[in-house]
Amino acid sequence: MKRNSFPYLSAAGLLALLTTACNPDKEVISPEVPTVTNAVYVVNEGTSNGAISLYNKSTKTVVRDVYAPANGNKRLGPYVQNMTIVGDNAYLVVNGADSVQVVRLADFKRTVGIGGFSQPRYLLAAGTAKAYVTEWQGSFPAYSAGRVAVLNLTTNTIGKRLTVGVNPEQMLLVDNKLYVPNSNGNTITVINTTTDAVESSIDVPDGPKNLVRDVNGNIWVLCSKYGAAQDFLVRFSPAQPTQQTRIALASDYTNGNLRTNTTGSTIYVSLGTGTYALDPQATALTAKPLIRRNFYGLGIDPQDNTIYAGTSTFTGDAKVIRYTVAGAPIDSFGVAVGPNAFLFR
């Protein structure tokens, strides 16, 4: 499809485009008003080139790659790890290119490329003027301590860097505290976002990589490290992080994708044995998975809790399967290679 621009994705213009494109103890988090969504961005990690696909829920049409047509058919580059929306812009973390590409949501045209990163993984915004980016350093098997870069979103420059553990992954921001899971170790680094300084470290089982917060204000961590004898789901209160509930899991390289619904009343985790839905008070996995499949990418629509699940092929284009909250398949649609995350607008 040859087009020069993409209408703003939360407005009616998007619909026209796609039609023509053939997470302290006892604290209770106030429920958010469900967001009306129509556009679903799919982050496709890719190999030599990643892509962002765009799915319209109303028309059930999909644009396989919205970036390239809007930018002179130039591709994003290898291993698109993460996408974050801040205001009218989207920040695309391209791991293989050591960069963050900024695009306008109005038309998905690139406005600036931010370089100088070392294997960037995830970007998390703290308001509209500042964001944090996790970075790996070194290479397998001799990775060194990772970093968190503090990114000024006004000037698109890196202000400072903080040393954390080895291979930091997907962060969580709770009450001016940034929790950084160090996946090639057994710690979570806590950064004070007011001072942008490392404040403390929390010991957890090997391989922490995903963090979410539930409706009770507790933090959940998926700990899964390749070669570890045991994997775990860990739950703790930010006020008492050493008091942890640990749910033992079978060790599996494909354990991943810890998510919640909008209110944090259901915890979703995709494991080698299937995809599970857990109560925030759970002390064990349910006897049966919600879905008897493991997925590379997992997303929960904030509007109606529809589950979006990406298949894990890297040999060709993949597909996304949609499921009801009860785990029944709805339909599927094709996307690019390696769908790892979903954003809803």
C-alpha positions in Angstrom: 0.0 0.0 0.0 1.4 3.4 -1.0 0.3 6.2 1.2 2.2 9.3 2.5 0.4 9.8 5.8 -1.7 8.1 8.5 -4.6 9.9 10.2 -4.5 10.3 14.0 -5.1 6.9 15.3 -7.7 7.6 18.0 -9.9 9.6 15.7 -12.3 8.8 12.9 -9.6 9.4 10.4 -8.0 6.1 11.4 -11.1 4.2 10.5 -11.1 5.7 7.1 -7.4 4.8 6.6 -7.8 1.2 7.6 -10.9 0.8 5.5 -9.0 1.9 2.5 -6.0 -0.1 3.4 -8.0 -3.2 2.3 -0.5 -2.9 37.5 1.2 -0.4 50.7 -0.7 -3.4 51.9 -4.5 -3.1 51.8 -4.2 -0.2 49.5 -6.8 -0.4 46.8 -6.2 1.2 43.4 -9.1 3.2 42.1 -10.4 1.5 39.0 -9.8 3.4 35.8 -12.6 4.3 33.4 -12.4 1.8 30.5 -10.8 3.4 27.5 -12.6 3.2 24.3 -10.2 1.8 21.8 -10.3 1.2 18.1 -6.7 1.1 17.0 -4.3 -1.7 18.1 -0.6 -1.3 17.5 1.4 -4.5 17.2 5.1 -4.3 17.9 6.8 -6.8 15.6 10.3 -7.5 16.8 11.5 -8.9 13.4 15.0 -10.0 12.5 16.7 -7.9 9.9 13.8 -5.4 10.1 11.1 -5.0 12.7 7.8 -3.3 12.1 4.7 -1.8 13.7 1.4 -3.2 12.5 -1.9 -1.5 12.9 -5.2 -3.3 13.4 -8.6 -1.7 13.3 -11.2 -3.4 15.6 -14.2 -2.0 13.7 -13.3 -3.0 10.2 -11.0 -5.9 11.2 -8.4 -4.6 8.7 -4.7 -4.5 9.2 -1.8 -2.5 7.9 1.2 -4.8 8.2 3.8 -2.0 8.5 2.7 1.6 9.2 6.2 3.0 9.5 7.8 2.3 6.1 5.1 3.8 3.8 5.1 7.0 5.9 8.9 7.3 5.7 9.8 6.8 2.1 9.7 3.0 2.5 12.6 3.1 4.8 12.4 0.3 7.4 12.9 0.6 11.2 15.8 -1.7 11.5 16.6 -4.9 13.4 14.8 -6.0 16.5 12.1 -3.4 17.4 11.8 -4.2 21.1 9.3 -1.7 22.4 6.9 1.1 21.6 5.6 3.8 24.0 3.1 6.5 23.3 3.6 9.9 25.0 1.1 12.6 24.0 1.1 12.9 20.3 4.3 10.9 19.7 5.3 7.3 19.7 8.8 6.2 20.8 10.1 3.1 19.0 13.0 1.3 20.7 15.1 -0.4 18.0 17.4 -2.7 19.9 19.5 -3.8 16.9 20.1 -0.2 15.8 20.9 1.1 19.3 18.4 3.9 18.8 15.0 5.3 19.7 13.0 6.5 16.7 10.3 9.2 17.4 7.3 9.4 15.2 4.1 11.5 15.1 1.0 9.5 15.7 -0.9 11.8 13.3 0.9 10.3 10.3 3.6 8.0 11.8 6.4 10.1 10.1 9.7 10.1 11.9 10.6 13.4 13.5 13.9 12.5 15.2 16.2 9.5 15.8 17.9 9.4 19.3 21.2 7.5 19.2 23.9 6.8 21.7 22.2 3.8 23.4 23.7 0.4 24.1 21.3 -2.4 23.3 18.2 -0.5 24.4 15.3 -2.6 25.6 12.3 -0.7 27.1 11.3 2.9 27.4 9.0 4.0 30.2 7.7 7.6 30.4 7.4 9.4 33.7 5.1 12.2 32.6 5.4 14.1 29.3 9.0 15.5 29.8 11.0 12.5 31.0 11.4 8.8 30.2 13.7 6.0 31.2 15.4 3.5 28.9 16.9 0.2 30.0 20.2 -0.8 28.3 22.2 -3.9 28.2 26.0 -3.8 28.0 28.5 -6.4 26.7 27.6 -9.5 24.9 26.9 -13.2 25.6 28.1 -14.8 27.8 30.1 -11.9 29.4 27.4 -9.3 29.8 28.3 -6.4 32.2 26.2 -4.3 34.5 23.3 -2.7 32.7 22.2 0.9 32.7 19.1 3.1 32.8 19.3 6.1 30.7 17.3 9.2 31.7 15.8 10.7 28.6 14.7 14.3 28.2 11.6 14.1 26.0 11.7 17.9 25.3 15.1 17.9 23.9 15.3 14.2 23.0 18.7 13.9 24.7 20.1 11.6 27.4 20.6 13.5 30.6 22.3 10.9 32.8 22.8 7.2 33.2 22.3 5.0 36.3 24.1 1.7 36.8 21.8 -1.2 37.6 22.1 -5.0 37.4 22.9 -7.2 34.4 20.5 -7.1 31.5 17.7 -4.8 32.8 14.3 -5.4 31.3 10.7 -4.1 31.5 10.3 -1.4 34.2 7.4 -0.5 36.5 6.7 3.0 37.9 5.0 3.2 41.3 4.7 6.3 43.4 7.9 8.0 42.2 9.8 4.7 42.4 11.1 3.0 39.3 11.4 -0.8 39.6 14.0 -2.2 37.3 14.2 -6.0 36.9 17.8 -7.3 36.2 17.1 -10.4 34.2 20.6 -11.9 34.2 20.7 -11.9 38.0 18.4 -12.0 41.0 17.7 -8.4 41.9 15.3 -5.5 41.2 16.9 -2.1 41.3 14.7 0.7 42.8 15.3 4.2 41.4 13.9 7.4 43.0 12.5 9.3 40.1 12.5 12.6 42.0 16.3 12.5 42.4 17.0 10.1 39.6 19.3 8.1 41.9 19.4 4.4 42.8 17.7 4.0 46.2 17.7 0.3 47.0 17.8 -3.3 45.6 15.3 -6.1 46.2 16.4 -9.7 46.1 14.1 -12.1 44.1 14.7 -15.4 42.4 16.8 -15.7 39.3 15.7 -14.1 36.1 13.3 -11.2 36.9 12.0 -9.8 33.7 8.4 -8.6 33.8 6.7 -6.4 36.4 3.0 -5.5 36.9 0.9 -4.0 39.7 -2.4 -5.4 40.9 -5.6 -3.9 42.2 -4.3 -4.2 45.8 -1.2 -2.2 45.0 1.1 -5.2 45.1 3.9 -5.8 42.6 4.1 -9.1 40.7 7.4 -10.3 39.1 7.9 -13.1 36.7 11.3 -14.7 37.4 12.4 -17.0 34.6 16.1 -17.5 33.7 17.3 -19.8 31.0 19.0 -22.8 32.7 17.5 -22.1 36.2 16.2 -25.1 38.1 13.0 -23.3 39.1 11.0 -20.4 37.8 8.7 -18.2 40.0 5.9 -15.7 40.1 6.6 -13.4 43.0 4.2 -10.9 44.7 5.2 -8.3 47.3 4.0 -4.9 48.7 6.2 -1.9 47.8 6.2 -1.1 51.5 7.5 -4.6 52.5 9.4 -6.0 49.5 11.2 -8.6 51.5 7.9 -10.3 52.5 7.2 -12.2 49.3 4.7 -14.7 48.1 6.4 -17.1 45.6 4.5 -19.3 43.2 6.8 -22.0 41.8 6.6 -22.7 38.1 8.2 -25.3 35.8 11.4 -23.9 34.4 10.9 -23.1 30.7 12.7 -20.8 28.3 9.3 -19.7 26.9 7.9 -18.4 30.2 7.1 -14.8 29.8 4.5 -12.1 29.2 3.2 -11.0 32.6 0.2 -8.7 32.2 -2.9 -7.4 34.0 -6.3 -6.1 33.0 -7.0 -2.4 33.3 -8.1 -2.6 37.0 -5.4 -5.0 38.0 -8.0 -7.5 39.2 -6.7 -10.3 37.0 -3.1 -11.3 36.4 -2.2 -12.9 33.1 0.9 -14.9 32.5 1.9 -16.9 29.4 4.0 -20.0 30.3 5.3 -23.0 28.5 2.4 -24.9 29.9 -0.2 -22.4 28.7 -1.6 -19.0 29.4 -3.1 -18.5 32.9 -5.4 -15.9 34.5 -4.8 -15.5 38.3 -6.6 -13.7 41.1 -4.4 -11.1 42.9 -4.5 -13.2 46.1 -3.4 -16.4 44.3 -0.8 -18.6 45.9 -0.6 -21.2 43.1 -1.3 -21.5 39.4 -4.8 -22.5 38.5 -5.3 -26.2 37.8 -5.9 -25.5 34.1 -4.6 -22.7 31.9 -7.1 -20.2 30.5 -5.6 -20.9 27.1 -3.7 -24.1 26.3 -1.0 -22.2 24.3 2.1 -20.2 25.0 2.5 -16.9 23.2 5.4 -14.6 22.3 3.4 -11.5 22.8 0.4 -10.8 25.0 -1.9 -7.8 25.4 -5.2 -7.1 27.2 -7.6 -4.6 25.6 -8.5 -2.0 28.3 -11.9 -1.5 26.9 -13.3 -5.1 27.1 -10.4 -7.3 28.3 -10.1 -9.1 25.0 -6.8 -11.0 24.9 -4.4 -10.4 22.0 -1.8 -13.1 21.6 1.1 -13.1 19.2 2.5 -16.3 17.8 6.3 -16.9 18.1 7.5 -17.6 14.6 10.7 -15.8 13.3 10.8 -17.6 10.0 8.1 -15.5 8.4 5.1 -13.3 9.0 3.2 -14.2 12.2 -0.4 -13.9 13.3 -2.3 -12.5 16.3 -5.1 -14.5 17.8 -7.9 -12.8 19.7 -9.6 -14.5 22.7 -12.5 -13.6 24.9 -12.0 -13.0 28.7 -13.1 -16.7 29.1 -10.3 -17.9 26.8 -12.4 -18.7 23.8 -10.9 -17.9 20.4 -12.6 -15.0 18.5 -10.6 -14.6 15.3 -7.0 -13.9 14.1 -5.2 -11.6 11.7 -1.7 -11.6 10.1 1.1 -9.3 11.1 4.9 -9.0 10.6 7.6 -11.1 12.2 7.7 -11.7 16.0 4.8 -9.8 17.5 5.9 -9.1 21.1 3.6 -6.4 22.5 0.3 -4.5 21.9 -0.8 -0.9 22.5 -4.4 0.2 22.4 -5.7 3.6 21.3 
